[in-house]
Amino acid sequence: MWARISGVSTYLPERTLTSAEVEARIDGYVPRRGIVERMTGIRRRHVAAPDEQASDLAAAAARGLDHRAADLLIFASASQDMVEPATAHMVAARLGLSCPVFDVKNACNSLLNGVQVAEALIRTGAHRTVLVCTGEVPSRAVRWRVSGRAQFIEAFAGYTLSDAGAAVLVTADPGRGIFYREFRADSTAWAVGTLPGGGSAHPRDPEHSYFRGDGRRLREAFELFGPEIFLDALKRAGLTWDDFSHVAVHQVAVPYLDALVRVLGIPRDRLVVTLPEHGNCASASLPLQLHAGGAGPGDRVALLGLGGGISLGVMFADL
């Protein structure tokens, strides 16, 4: 039995912030006007309403699918409504579902790992229809007041982040589906990008409620880890990028995307570049690209994931 991605849906909050508006909102230090867009290629990003939670965004995306057919719901996201209970319960309650639920969490690779878990459970016969969804609300972790250049650089990655919801329906199929998957991690680089608050290390300190990271060191960590996982996948599957109708790559900043595409040799006509108008949507990035590109039944797709921690993942599937 195969596990097939039979549906993809997304939800994007109506409110947006341009990069110019982001810079105008930063209090304390901006080295020069226009730096955010020049450095990232991002023109605008989405911002959830104050009363919208991660579970709301996930549920809104799931309503675009046949979610009532699910016999398992996995909430797979970097964001969460609260530490306890699992945010999957809130999503299920909003959707009126009574199936089993649980959370999967692995930074921007969360949803891809959620699909990995769904596939494994379907192939073992434990479930037949799994709803994997994410609700990302990183706008709540952006530092808007900075003390100077050093803190601006530390907070800079947050200015790329965008709120979004996405859902993927994974179903049992006798003939086609996910046919390749591999995941790797270099956990020695976990401290390069963090949102430290809310856990046992920093349970209540507001200072640790902001995303912090070093973009240069994060890029170096990914480059040192290498693109081999993606190139090895092609060799082992006996395919080239031209065999795919869509190649979805997690998108953080346009310069980094361009560099990765050059190294991997991905044809530009296989990509759907969502960054300029939608920003870095964290774990919702890959399904957003499939949905925006109109991927559907009969398409062969490649999903290339990159997540803090750091993690890399690749999945090939016939839809």
Secondary structure in CASP SS format (residue, H / E / C, confidence):
PFRMAT SS
TARGET T0000
AUTHOR 0000-0000-0000
METHOD secondary structure of the structure
MODEL  1
M C 1.00
W E 1.00
A E 1.00
R E 1.00
I E 1.00
S E 1.00
G E 1.00
V E 1.00
S E 1.00
T E 1.00
Y E 1.00
L C 1.00
P C 1.00
E C 1.00
R C 1.00
T E 1.00
L E 1.00
T E 1.00
S H 1.00
A H 1.00
E H 1.00
V H 1.00
E H 1.00
A H 1.00
R H 1.00
I C 1.00
D E 1.00
G C 1.00
Y C 1.00
V C 1.00
P C 1.00
R C 1.00
R C 1.00
G C 1.00
I H 1.00
V H 1.00
E H 1.00
R H 1.00
M H 1.00
T H 1.00
G C 1.00
I C 1.00
R C 1.00
R E 1.00
R E 1.00
H E 1.00
V C 1.00
A C 1.00
A C 1.00
P C 1.00
D C 1.00
E C 1.00
Q C 1.00
A H 1.00
S H 1.00
D H 1.00
L H 1.00
A H 1.00
A H 1.00
A H 1.00
A H 1.00
A H 1.00
R C 1.00
G C 1.00
L C 1.00
D C 1.00
H H 1.00
R H 1.00
A H 1.00
A C 1.00
D C 1.00
L E 1.00
L E 1.00
I E 1.00
F E 1.00
A E 1.00
S C 1.00
A C 1.00
S C 1.00
Q C 1.00
D C 1.00
M C 1.00
V C 1.00
E C 1.00
P C 1.00
A C 1.00
T H 1.00
A H 1.00
H H 1.00
M H 1.00
V H 1.00
A H 1.00
A H 1.00
R H 1.00
L H 1.00
G C 1.00
L C 1.00
S C 1.00
C C 1.00
P C 1.00
V E 1.00
F E 1.00
D E 1.00
V E 1.00
K C 1.00
N C 1.00
A H 1.00
C H 1.00
N H 1.00
S H 1.00
L H 1.00
L H 1.00
N H 1.00
G H 1.00
V H 1.00
Q H 1.00
V H 1.00
A H 1.00
E H 1.00
A H 1.00
L H 1.00
I H 1.00
R H 1.00
T C 1.00
G C 1.00
A C 1.00
H C 1.00
R C 1.00
T E 1.00
V E 1.00
L E 1.00
V E 1.00
C E 1.00
T E 1.00
G E 1.00
E E 1.00
V C 1.00
P H 1.00
S H 1.00
R H 1.00
A H 1.00
V C 1.00
R C 1.00
W C 1.00
R E 1.00
V C 1.00
S C 1.00
G C 1.00
R H 1.00
A H 1.00
Q H 1.00
F H 1.00
I H 1.00
E H 1.00
A H 1.00
F H 1.00
A H 1.00
G H 1.00
Y H 1.00
T H 1.00
L E 1.00
S C 1.00
D C 1.00
A E 1.00
G E 1.00
A E 1.00
A E 1.00
V E 1.00
L E 1.00
V E 1.00
T E 1.00
A E 1.00
D E 1.00
P C 1.00
G C 1.00
R C 1.00
G C 1.00
I E 1.00
F E 1.00
Y E 1.00
R E 1.00
E E 1.00
F E 1.00
R E 1.00
A E 1.00
D C 1.00
S H 1.00
T H 1.00
A H 1.00
W H 1.00
A H 1.00
V H 1.00
G E 1.00
T E 1.00
L C 1.00
P C 1.00
G C 1.00
G C 1.00
G C 1.00
S C 1.00
A C 1.00
H C 1.00
P C 1.00
R C 1.00
D C 1.00
P H 1.00
E H 1.00
H H 1.00
S H 1.00
Y C 1.00
F C 1.00
R E 1.00
G E 1.00
D C 1.00
G H 1.00
R H 1.00
R H 1.00
L H 1.00
R H 1.00
E H 1.00
A H 1.00
F H 1.00
E H 1.00
L H 1.00
F H 1.00
G C 1.00
P C 1.00
E H 1.00
I H 1.00
F H 1.00
L H 1.00
D H 1.00
A H 1.00
L H 1.00
K H 1.00
R H 1.00
A H 1.00
G C 1.00
L C 1.00
T C 1.00
W H 1.00
D H 1.00
D H 1.00
F C 1.00
S C 1.00
H E 1.00
V E 1.00
A E 1.00
V E 1.00
H C 1.00
Q C 1.00
V C 1.00
A C 1.00
V H 1.00
P H 1.00
Y H 1.00
L H 1.00
D H 1.00
A H 1.00
L H 1.00
V H 1.00
R H 1.00
V H 1.00
L H 1.00
G C 1.00
I C 1.00
P C 1.00
R H 1.00
D H 1.00
R H 1.00
L C 1.00
V C 1.00
V C 1.00
T C 1.00
L H 1.00
P H 1.00
E H 1.00
H H 1.00
G C 1.00
N E 1.00
C C 1.00
A H 1.00
S H 1.00
A H 1.00
S H 1.00
L H 1.00
P H 1.00
L H 1.00
Q H 1.00
L H 1.00
H H 1.00
A H 1.00
G C 1.00
G C 1.00
A C 1.00
G C 1.00
P C 1.00
G C 1.00
D C 1.00
R E 1.00
V E 1.00
A E 1.00
L E 1.00
L E 1.00
G E 1.00
L E 1.00
G E 1.00
G C 1.00
G C 1.00
I C 1.00
S E 1.00
L E 1.00
G E 1.00
V E 1.00
M E 1.00
F E 1.00
A E 1.00
D E 1.00
L C 1.00
END
